[in-house]
Every structure is written in C-alpha cells, then in structure tokens.
C-alpha cells in the first residue's frame, strides 16, 4: 500500500519513530504466564467470596 504522505513528511515520521524514547525493548509475550495469573486471581477471589459468605451466614 503506497504511503499517502509526501516524502518530506514520511522522512519526519521516520525520524520521529527512530528517536530513543520510541525504541522500547519488550519481553516476549508469555500466554501461559498470563493464564496462570488469571487462574490464581479467579481462585483467590472465589475463596474470598466463600469465606465472606460463611462469615455473613
């Protein structure tokens, strides 16, 4: 897909994106870690809700 920008504007965009603050090293995405964290939170909230229901009843 051709760019809609003029060559001068495209050069400005490229310079902006190549600035150091836009070059962030990211760790690889770990879906299993995310799944484990979600499961831990769901189980913890479930246990908390059971504890609170026993205290109220």
Number of C-alpha atoms within 10 A of each C-alpha: 3 4 7 8 10 9 10 9 11 13 12 12 12 11 10 12 12 11 9 8 8 9 9 7 6 6 6 6 8 8 9 9 10 11 11 11 12 12 12 12 12 12 12 12 12 12 12 12 12 12 11 11 10 9 8 7 5
